[in-house]
Structure formats: C-alpha cells, structure tokens
Amino acid sequence: MCINVIGGGLAGCEAAYQIAKRNINVNLYDMKPMKKSPAHHSDKLCELVCSNSFKAARVESAAGLLKQEMRMLDSLLMRCADKCSVSAGGALAVDREIFSQLVNDEINSNEKISVISEEVTKIPNGITIVASGPLTSDSLSNAISSRFGDSLSFFDAAAPIVMFDSIDMSKAFFASRYGKGDGDDYINCPMNKEEYDRFYDALVTAERAPVHDFDVMNPKVYEGCMPIEVMAQRGHDTIRFGPMKPVGLTDPHTGHRPWAVLQLRRESSAGQMYNLVGFQTNLKFYEQKRVFSMIPGLENAEFARFGVMHRNTFINSPQLLNSDYSVRNDKNLFFAGQIIGVEGYMESASSGLMAGINAVLRYIGKDTVTLPETTMIGSLSRYISDESVDKFQPMGANLGVLPPLYERPRDKRERAKAYADRAIESLSDFIKEKDL
C-alpha cells in the first residue's frame, strides 16, 4: 500500500517528502511533461511560475514566521530555498532554475517516492492528497465538482482586507442598512461629495496590474466579479449606486445620510480583519494602498491582504475541510496547496507539509494533528476550515489570522516580534509533545 499525492508543485512535493521521510511509499502524480497548464513551461517538478520571491525573510513578519515554522518541521522546500537564495533586500528570493532542480533531484532520488507522469482525471481510492494547484486541469476539476457539488471557484476575485485596529473609528461607524442584523455587522466609512469626487478621480486613473494570458476571464464570470475600478469607469455615480450606496444608513457623527459609503465586513470570527465589501480590484498593490487610504477612516489602514484578480481554481474549504486538511465526509482524502485557498508559495507548501504528516498519521491509525492556533501554519489551517467565514476567498500569511496578544505592544515591530516569539515557543513545545 502507498499514499497518493496528486500534483508536483510546491504543496505536492512537500507532502510527498514528509510522507517518504516517515518510511511510507508515495505515488506522486504529475501531468508534466505529457501535459502542461498554460502557466508552466519546465518539465521539472516544483516550477516557480509568477515570482522567485518567497516574501519577507524576517522572522518578525507573517511571511518570515511561516517559513521559520516550516524549517522547524524539516521542510524540504525551505531547505532547498535556503541553499539557492539570491540577494533581495529583506525578502527570501531564490534562483528559480536551481530551486526547481534541487527539489526535483530530492524527490526523484528518494526510493520511497514513485513519480508517475500522467494526468489524473478522477480521485483515486485510498489515502490521497489532492495538491493540483490553482490551474487544476479541466478533467480533475470536473471530478472534484461532481463529487462535492457547486464548491469549486475558477477565478480569484478578492477584495482587500484591513486590520480592525488600524481603522479610525472616530470617522467610521458600526451599522447595518436599515438597522438590520445585530447592529455591528458592518463598519461603514462615510464620504461627503468632495471626498467621493477625489476618491473617484484617483480610482479611475490608478495603475492596474498586468494580466497574464492564463488569467483571461470568461465574460460572464468577469461581470460577476468586476474590479471596482472597471465598474467606476462606467460612470461617475455607478459605484455610488452599487457597492458604495449610502441608502439605509445614517452617519452618527453628522446625523445625515452620507453621499457614499464603503462597508467593511468581518473576515474572521475573531474580528481582527475586515473585508472591503465589493472592492475586488486589479490595481497594483501600491496603488491600492494609495487610493483606498483616501477613504475616511482608512487613512492609516494596515492591509492584511491586497485585492487580486486572476485565474485560480480553489474549493470552498470552510464548508469541506477540517483543520487537518482532510475532507469532512471522507477522512482518507486530503487537499493541500492553492486549491484550498491559501495564497502564496510557502503558504501552499506549508499546507502540503501538514497534509503529508496527517496522511501518514491516518495511514498508521493515529489521530491527526493541527498545529497550535498561535502558530502561523495552525492559524491558516483554522482559517480555511472556519465555517463562519463568509464568502471565502484565498488568504496568505498575515498577523491578522493569529489570536490577539494578551499584552499588545504599541510599536508595530515589537508587536510582530511578540507574535513570532509566542508562535515559535508553542510550536517547539508541540513538536516535542507530538514527536513530529
């Protein structure tokens, strides 16, 4: 018997390695070189497509903390990345060719891993990890859809997310339209006419991110997830009668209905992050920071995630997965990587790492594990399996998914260090306790 892993990207390779190092045979399926997605060009495993950066290197950052946790868990990909890093300021960037070659050599030389070059068109029997990535083939996508129903999204149309404690509540206010709901369902950022006009002019002239060939969207889908800047170009008041409509709201600071309103919706049950409702966008990240910070209440907003708009296949994980990455109604089936709604190279790899460990635990008849919620990996796994998450969209590593600190330093760097110190201590204890 063996464990199946579908996908030879970062999550799949990390999962296969974690299984093999625990002395269990793995069938690693990858459709290359027989067939490639529109984004891939190399025949090697673990090809980096869009960037050679694994984001911030400092442990006192969300991305840096995630990578340090992976090192503590003996991540193959982190070991390879550290070996072929290139100068990139405060980021960990790698030589793409060398990185892929290092991983490729490790996987192919491992006697416990059998690399099978064929397209998987249905989910196999037995303990299986699906790590087929954001450009999952049509055949496998159809197999997933037929099994789980209407649970697969093909386009990632995500709005920005900001940290709650960075919103200026002296300008914003809690309220639902017409007094519906619990009264604190939304945070509202009101605008007068002059503020709206300035914001509108900046929005329609802001610089947009380039679109890749494989990101081109079907027109019907595109209409349903239209970028806010494209909608705004249809007319000066289009968004004021759309996502920024002020009806049913009274600004308690003025006693009047605003000219326009941005609503923010709670992104997680802890209430540390809020989503800009209806603000799917394809603006460059620095332009999102500049333009959206013009909205009253968001002048000093800290962005946990910027908006993105690109081709991306992902499942509705909060409705389907447990925090150990297994399917709720099938304990032998796991999902990992970008298909579960984690965003970023190492976020994907970390989910593969944990899915691999848990597939082994399932194989030998032991209880699966979820890392402590104080760790970045543990919090991300809880986020993608949190049934309270509304209108699920992919999420990368950020401090907003972590539980609050008991004593919260005012200085941003000190606060990040406190999060990191707590995570590393709890993970170290957990590794010893569970013998990982």
C-alpha positions in Angstrom: 0.0 0.0 0.0 1.0 3.6 -0.5 -0.3 7.2 -0.2 -1.3 9.0 -3.4 -0.3 12.7 -3.9 -1.7 14.5 -7.0 0.3 17.4 -8.2 4.1 18.0 -8.5 4.0 21.6 -7.4 5.2 23.0 -4.0 2.4 21.5 -1.9 2.6 18.1 -3.6 6.4 17.8 -3.4 6.4 18.9 0.2 3.7 16.4 1.1 5.5 13.6 -0.7 8.7 14.3 1.1 7.0 14.4 4.5 5.4 11.0 3.8 8.6 9.4 2.5 10.7 10.5 5.4 8.3 8.6 7.6 9.2 5.4 5.7 5.9 5.1 3.7 5.7 4.7 -0.1 4.3 7.6 -2.1 2.8 7.7 -5.6 3.4 11.3 -6.8 1.3 12.1 -9.8 2.2 15.0 -12.1 0.8 15.5 -15.6 4.1 17.1 -16.8 5.8 16.6 -19.2 2.9 14.9 -21.1 0.6 17.9 -20.5 1.3 21.4 -19.0 -1.0 24.1 -17.7 -0.9 27.5 -19.5 1.4 28.9 -16.8 4.0 26.1 -16.9 7.0 25.8 -19.2 9.5 23.5 -17.5 9.3 19.7 -17.3 10.7 19.8 -13.8 8.7 19.4 -10.6 8.1 22.4 -8.3 8.4 25.1 -11.1 8.0 28.6 -9.8 5.7 30.5 -12.2 4.9 34.1 -11.2 7.8 35.1 -9.0 11.1 34.0 -7.5 10.3 35.6 -4.1 9.0 33.8 -1.0 8.3 37.2 0.6 9.8 38.6 3.8 12.7 36.8 5.4 12.5 38.4 8.9 11.0 36.0 11.4 9.3 39.1 12.9 6.9 39.2 10.0 4.0 37.0 9.0 5.7 35.5 5.9 9.0 35.1 7.8 7.4 33.4 10.7 5.6 30.9 8.4 9.0 30.0 6.9 10.6 29.6 10.2 7.9 27.3 11.4 8.4 25.2 8.2 12.1 25.0 9.0 11.3 23.7 12.5 9.2 21.0 10.9 12.0 19.9 8.5 10.6 21.4 5.3 12.3 20.1 2.1 11.3 23.3 0.2 12.7 25.6 2.8 16.0 23.6 2.9 16.2 24.0 -0.9 15.2 27.6 -0.9 17.9 28.5 1.7 20.5 26.7 -0.4 19.8 28.8 -3.6 18.8 32.2 -2.2 19.7 35.3 -4.1 20.1 38.9 -2.8 16.6 40.5 -2.5 16.8 43.0 0.3 14.6 41.9 3.2 12.9 39.1 1.2 13.9 35.4 0.6 14.2 35.1 -3.1 15.7 32.1 -5.0 17.3 31.2 -8.3 14.2 29.6 -9.9 16.1 27.0 -12.0 18.3 25.9 -9.2 15.4 25.7 -6.7 13.4 23.5 -9.0 16.4 21.3 -9.8 17.2 20.8 -6.1 13.6 19.8 -5.3 13.4 17.7 -8.5 16.6 15.8 -7.5 15.5 15.2 -3.9 12.1 13.8 -5.0 13.3 11.7 -7.9 16.2 10.2 -5.9 14.0 9.2 -2.9 13.4 5.4 -3.1 10.1 5.8 -1.3 8.7 8.2 -3.9 7.4 7.0 -7.3 6.9 9.9 -9.7 4.1 9.0 -12.2 3.9 11.3 -15.2 0.2 11.2 -16.1 -2.9 13.3 -15.8 -5.2 12.2 -13.0 -8.8 12.5 -14.2 -10.5 11.1 -11.1 -9.7 10.9 -7.4 -8.2 7.5 -6.7 -9.1 5.2 -3.9 -7.0 5.0 -0.7 -5.4 7.8 1.3 -4.9 10.6 -1.2 -3.7 14.2 -1.1 -5.0 16.5 -3.9 -2.5 19.3 -4.4 -3.2 20.1 -8.1 -2.8 23.8 -7.8 -4.6 26.9 -9.0 -4.6 25.8 -12.6 -6.1 22.3 -12.0 -6.9 20.5 -15.3 -10.4 20.5 -16.5 -10.8 16.8 -16.1 -9.8 16.8 -12.5 -11.8 19.9 -11.8 -14.8 18.2 -13.2 -14.2 15.2 -11.0 -13.9 17.4 -7.9 -17.1 19.3 -8.8 -19.0 16.1 -9.5 -18.0 14.8 -6.1 -18.5 17.9 -4.0 -21.2 19.8 -6.0 -21.0 23.5 -6.5 -17.9 24.1 -4.4 -15.2 25.0 -6.9 -14.3 28.6 -7.9 -12.4 29.3 -11.1 -11.5 32.9 -10.6 -10.0 34.6 -7.6 -11.7 38.0 -7.3 -10.6 39.1 -3.9 -11.1 42.5 -2.2 -8.5 43.9 0.1 -8.6 43.1 3.8 -7.5 45.6 6.6 -6.8 45.2 10.2 -9.5 46.3 12.5 -7.3 48.2 14.9 -6.0 50.3 12.1 -9.4 51.7 11.2 -10.2 55.2 12.5 -13.5 54.6 14.3 -13.7 58.4 15.1 -14.7 58.6 11.4 -16.2 55.2 10.7 -19.2 53.6 12.5 -20.8 50.3 13.1 -24.3 49.8 11.4 -26.3 47.6 9.1 -28.5 49.2 6.4 -32.0 50.0 7.8 -30.9 48.7 11.2 -31.0 45.1 10.2 -28.8 42.4 11.7 -27.0 42.8 15.1 -26.1 46.4 14.5 -22.4 45.7 14.3 -22.4 43.5 11.2 -20.6 46.2 9.1 -18.1 49.0 9.6 -19.1 52.0 7.5 -16.7 54.6 6.1 -18.8 57.6 5.1 -17.9 60.1 2.4 -19.2 63.6 1.6 -19.4 64.7 -2.1 -16.0 66.3 -2.2 -14.3 63.3 -0.6 -16.1 60.9 -3.1 -15.1 63.0 -6.1 -11.4 63.0 -5.1 -11.6 59.2 -4.4 -13.3 58.6 -7.7 -10.8 60.5 -9.8 -7.9 58.6 -8.1 -9.6 55.3 -8.6 -10.3 55.5 -12.3 -6.7 56.8 -13.1 -4.8 54.4 -10.9 -2.3 52.0 -12.4 -3.5 48.4 -12.9 -1.6 45.1 -12.6 -0.8 43.3 -15.9 -3.0 40.4 -16.9 -1.4 37.1 -18.0 -2.8 35.0 -20.9 -4.0 32.3 -18.4 -5.8 35.0 -16.4 -8.2 36.0 -19.2 -11.7 35.5 -17.9 -14.9 34.3 -19.4 -17.1 37.4 -19.9 -19.9 36.0 -17.8 -17.6 35.3 -14.9 -15.9 38.7 -15.3 -19.2 40.5 -15.0 -19.9 38.8 -11.7 -16.5 39.7 -10.2 -15.9 43.1 -11.8 -13.0 45.1 -10.5 -14.2 48.2 -8.7 -12.0 50.4 -10.9 -13.7 49.0 -14.1 -17.2 49.4 -12.6 -16.3 53.1 -11.8 -15.4 53.8 -15.4 -19.0 53.1 -16.4 -20.0 56.4 -14.9 -19.2 58.8 -12.1 -22.0 57.5 -9.9 -22.0 53.9 -10.9 -20.3 52.7 -7.7 -22.3 55.1 -5.6 -25.4 53.3 -6.7 -23.6 49.9 -6.4 -21.2 48.7 -3.6 -20.9 52.3 -2.2 -24.6 53.1 -2.0 -25.5 55.0 1.2 -29.1 54.1 1.5 -30.4 52.9 4.8 -27.5 54.4 6.7 -27.2 57.5 8.9 -23.8 58.8 9.9 -23.9 59.2 13.7 -21.2 61.9 13.5 -23.3 64.2 11.3 -26.9 62.9 11.7 -27.3 62.7 7.9 -27.1 60.1 5.2 -23.6 60.1 3.6 -23.0 60.9 -0.1 -21.3 57.5 -0.4 -20.2 54.7 2.0 -17.6 51.9 1.9 -18.8 49.0 4.0 -16.4 46.6 5.7 -17.5 43.1 6.7 -15.8 41.0 9.4 -13.5 38.5 7.7 -12.9 36.1 10.6 -14.8 35.1 13.7 -12.1 36.8 15.9 -12.9 40.1 14.3 -9.4 41.3 13.8 -9.7 41.6 10.0 -12.3 43.4 7.8 -13.0 42.9 4.1 -13.7 45.9 1.8 -17.1 44.8 0.5 -17.5 44.9 -3.3 -13.9 46.1 -3.8 -12.5 43.4 -5.9 -9.6 45.0 -7.7 -6.8 44.6 -10.2 -4.9 47.7 -9.1 -1.2 47.4 -8.3 -0.6 46.9 -4.6 0.9 50.3 -4.0 -2.0 51.9 -5.8 -4.5 50.1 -3.6 -2.7 51.5 -0.6 -2.7 55.0 -2.0 -6.2 55.1 -3.4 -8.1 53.2 -0.7 -6.3 55.1 2.1 -8.2 58.2 0.7 -11.4 56.8 2.2 -12.3 58.4 5.5 -11.3 56.0 8.3 -8.8 54.2 6.3 -6.1 56.9 6.2 -3.7 54.7 8.3 -5.2 51.3 7.4 -2.9 48.3 7.7 -3.6 45.9 4.8 -3.6 42.2 5.8 -4.1 41.3 2.2 -4.4 43.4 -1.0 -7.0 42.6 -3.6 -6.2 40.3 -6.5 -8.0 39.2 -9.7 -6.6 36.2 -11.6 -7.3 32.7 -12.7 -7.4 30.4 -9.7 -9.1 27.1 -9.0 -10.0 26.7 -5.3 -12.5 24.8 -3.3 -14.9 26.2 -0.7 -12.6 24.9 2.1 -14.6 26.2 5.1 -17.5 24.1 4.0 -15.5 21.0 3.0 -12.3 20.7 5.1 -11.2 20.0 8.6 -8.3 21.9 10.1 -6.1 18.9 9.4 -6.8 19.3 5.7 -8.9 16.2 5.5 -12.4 16.2 3.9 -15.2 16.2 6.5 -17.1 13.3 5.0 -14.0 11.3 3.8 -11.2 11.0 6.3 -8.9 9.4 3.8 -9.0 12.4 1.4 -6.9 15.5 1.9 -6.5 18.7 0.0 -3.4 21.0 0.1 -1.9 23.9 -1.8 -3.6 26.8 -3.5 -6.6 24.7 -4.4 -7.7 25.0 -0.7 -7.5 28.8 -0.7 -4.1 29.6 0.7 -2.3 32.2 -1.2 1.5 32.2 -1.7 4.3 29.8 -2.5 5.2 28.9 1.1 1.6 29.0 2.4 0.9 26.3 -0.2 4.0 24.3 0.8 3.1 24.5 4.5 -0.3 23.1 3.9 1.3 20.2 1.9 3.7 19.7 4.8 0.9 19.3 7.3 -1.4 17.3 4.9 1.6 14.9 4.4 2.1 14.4 8.1 -1.6 13.9 8.7 -1.9 11.4 5.8 0.8 9.4 7.5 -1.0 9.6 10.9 -4.2 8.4 9.2 -2.2 5.6 7.4 -0.8 4.2 10.7 -4.1 4.6 12.6 -3.2 7.6 14.8 -5.0 10.8 15.4 -4.2 13.6 13.0 -2.9 17.0 14.3 -3.5 20.7 13.9 -0.7 23.0 15.0 -1.4 25.5 17.8 -3.5 28.4 16.8 -0.7 30.7 18.0 1.4 29.5 15.0 1.0 30.9 11.5 0.5 27.4 10.0 -2.0 26.5 12.7 -4.0 29.7 12.3 -4.1 29.4 8.5 -5.4 25.9 8.7 -8.1 27.1 11.1 -9.0 30.0 8.8 -9.5 27.8 5.7 -11.7 25.4 7.8 -13.7 28.0 9.7 -17.4 27.6 8.8 -18.1 31.1 10.0 -16.0 32.7 7.1 -18.4 34.4 4.7 -17.8 34.5 1.0 -14.5 32.6 1.3 -11.5 34.0 -0.6 -7.9 32.9 -0.7 -5.7 34.1 2.2 -1.9 34.4 2.7 0.1 34.6 5.8 -0.7 37.7 7.9 -0.7 38.6 11.6 -4.4 39.1 11.5 -5.2 35.4 11.4 -3.3 34.9 14.7 -5.2 35.2 18.1 -4.7 38.5 19.9 -1.8 39.0 22.2 -2.6 39.4 25.9 -0.3 42.3 26.1 -0.1 44.1 22.8 2.9 46.4 22.2 2.1 49.7 20.5 5.1 49.5 18.3 4.4 47.5 15.1 7.8 45.8 15.1 7.7 44.9 18.7 4.2 43.6 18.2 5.3 41.4 15.3 8.2 40.1 17.4 5.8 39.2 20.2 3.7 37.2 17.8 6.8 35.4 16.5 8.2 34.6 19.9 4.9 33.2 21.0 4.5 31.1 17.9 8.0 29.6 18.0 7.7 28.7 21.7 4.3 27.0 21.2 5.5 25.1 18.1 8.6 23.9 19.8 6.6 22.5 22.7 4.1 20.9 20.3 6.8 19.2 18.2 8.3 17.7 21.4 4.8 16.6 22.7 3.7 15.0 19.4 7.1 13.7 18.4 6.9 15.4 15.0 
